[in-house]
Amino acid sequence: MPPASPVPGCSSGEVCTLIMATRFGWTDIGIPSSCKTCSVFRLLVLTTTHLPAEVFRREPPCSPVVAEYLEPGRSAYPARVPSRQRPVGTVTRGTTNPNRLRRCDRWIAGPQAWRLRRSVQPPVVVDLGYGASPITAVELHDRLRAVREDVQVVGIEIEPARVAAARPLERDGLSFRLGGFEVPLDGGVRPTVVRAFNVLRQYAEDEVAGAWSLVQERLAPDGLLVDGTCDEIGRRAAWVAVDASGPVSLTVSLRMGGLERPSAVAERLPKALIHRNVPGEPVHAFLTDLDRAWARSAPRSSWGARQRFLSTVAEVRERWPLLDGPSRWRLGELTVDWAAVAPTA
Ligand SMILES: C[S@@+](CC[C@H](N)C(=O)[O-])C[C@H]1O[C@@H](n2cnc3c(N)ncnc32)[C@H](O)[C@@H]1O
């Protein structure tokens, strides 16, 4: 077991071990357990696992706020907060996982890096709805620092205990605050990127447009909202890129090894599309065409799944307006113009 480490900002002074359950097993994350904030963090982190709920309930509840959110599912915002101060949105399940959002991070740090580089001021990137543990915000900061060393990543969560739990991990260029789709930032700063992953999926389809439009209003001139969804460990992901003018693209990113067919991403489509994967809708036609091309490319499997995927996408490009090229396809990723897959009215 790795040695425990002190956490900056924790007042308890006591250093002991805190373990985090992930699909990889139990991980020592070295949080002092006698600090109330850290205890909150502990309970919340535990809720991100796939262990049965009874396991969590046996943990001594360290705060009534946490107890409210131990039950999986959607919760109302705490009634004691006056409505005018409430962030826009609804507290939802905080499920997250380390490295889960790597595919989207790679895209932001790749084809979208120009947005960060062009910013005269240090660019602000928001991880909206980072969940029960702030791990995805920490990873986003690590990855984007390679693009712009002065990038400011701000994790925004609608659930107060999750913000308190994340604060001990603040560092230069990484901070956490309470908020919702109104994207509150100091001094009215406008974010260059807002990544909202696995957030809107727990809302109703007819809530998407309103949420997008609130975030759009906040974006910097070159800014982008990335509204995405993925599976528990990030092997299948899809996201819609929305700029100030509206949605611009749909990206699908898949782990190619062991892929049965590209439409495996269907159950991870963003909320704006997931209910539209039915005959007659463009996104259904797109996924069906991908599957057919994948089937026709089966002989390429002898050179590996990547060659099969490259051949699949090269064929599909003849019929669909893809916005990227082989360097992205090699990663199991493809981006199509939103206009081609947008839902019918
Ligand atoms: C399923 S978790 C996703 C965590 C992380 N983004 C990921 O993909 O692993 C969704 C989180 O979004 C938060 N959330 C929901 N609506 C929100 C909103 N309007 N603004 C900020 N956070 C929100 C929930 O409280 C929850 O913690």
Ligand as a Chemical Component Dictionary entry (heavy atoms), coordinates in Angstrom:
data_LIG
# 
_chem_comp.id                   LIG 
_chem_comp.type                 NON-POLYMER 
_chem_comp.pdbx_formal_charge   0 
_chem_comp.three_letter_code    LIG 
# 
loop_
_chem_comp_atom.comp_id 
_chem_comp_atom.atom_id 
_chem_comp_atom.alt_atom_id 
_chem_comp_atom.type_symbol 
_chem_comp_atom.charge 
_chem_comp_atom.model_Cartn_x 
_chem_comp_atom.model_Cartn_y 
_chem_comp_atom.model_Cartn_z 
_chem_comp_atom.pdbx_ordinal 
LIG C1  C1  C 0  -22.773 11.171 -13.559 1  
LIG S1  S1  S 1  -21.872 12.485 -12.828 2  
LIG C2  C2  C 0  -20.649 12.743 -14.077 3  
LIG C3  C3  C 0  -19.278 12.938 -13.505 4  
LIG C4  C4  C 0  -18.202 13.177 -14.553 5  
LIG N1  N1  N 0  -18.487 14.308 -15.374 6  
LIG C5  C5  C 0  -18.005 11.953 -15.406 7  
LIG O1  O1  O 0  -18.408 11.935 -16.568 8  
LIG O2  O2  O -1 -17.429 10.971 -14.940 9  
LIG C6  C6  C 0  -22.962 13.886 -13.100 10 
LIG C7  C7  C 0  -22.670 15.028 -12.163 11 
LIG O3  O3  O 0  -23.210 16.218 -12.714 12 
LIG C8  C8  C 0  -23.714 17.005 -11.672 13 
LIG N2  N2  N 0  -24.681 17.949 -12.252 14 
LIG C9  C9  C 0  -25.925 17.675 -12.726 15 
LIG N3  N3  N 0  -26.471 18.793 -13.232 16 
LIG C10 C10 C 0  -25.556 19.767 -13.074 17 
LIG C11 C11 C 0  -25.541 21.147 -13.412 18 
LIG N4  N4  N 0  -26.590 21.732 -13.993 19 
LIG N5  N5  N 0  -24.443 21.862 -13.125 20 
LIG C12 C12 C 0  -23.391 21.286 -12.501 21 
LIG N6  N6  N 0  -23.338 19.991 -12.153 22 
LIG C13 C13 C 0  -24.415 19.238 -12.456 23 
LIG C14 C14 C 0  -24.324 15.999 -10.728 24 
LIG O4  O4  O 0  -24.516 16.528 -9.454  25 
LIG C15 C15 C 0  -23.308 14.871 -10.793 26 
LIG O5  O5  O 0  -22.348 15.010 -9.802  27 
# 
loop_
_chem_comp_bond.comp_id 
_chem_comp_bond.atom_id_1 
_chem_comp_bond.atom_id_2 
_chem_comp_bond.value_order 
_chem_comp_bond.pdbx_ordinal 
LIG C1  S1  SING 1  
LIG S1  C2  SING 2  
LIG S1  C6  SING 3  
LIG C2  C3  SING 4  
LIG C3  C4  SING 5  
LIG C4  N1  SING 6  
LIG C4  C5  SING 7  
LIG C5  O1  DOUB 8  
LIG C5  O2  SING 9  
LIG C6  C7  SING 10 
LIG C7  O3  SING 11 
LIG C7  C15 SING 12 
LIG O3  C8  SING 13 
LIG C8  N2  SING 14 
LIG C8  C14 SING 15 
LIG N2  C9  SING 16 
LIG N2  C13 SING 17 
LIG C9  N3  DOUB 18 
LIG N3  C10 SING 19 
LIG C10 C11 SING 20 
LIG C10 C13 DOUB 21 
LIG C11 N4  SING 22 
LIG C11 N5  DOUB 23 
LIG N5  C12 SING 24 
LIG C12 N6  DOUB 25 
LIG N6  C13 SING 26 
LIG C14 O4  SING 27 
LIG C14 C15 SING 28 
LIG C15 O5  SING 29 
# 
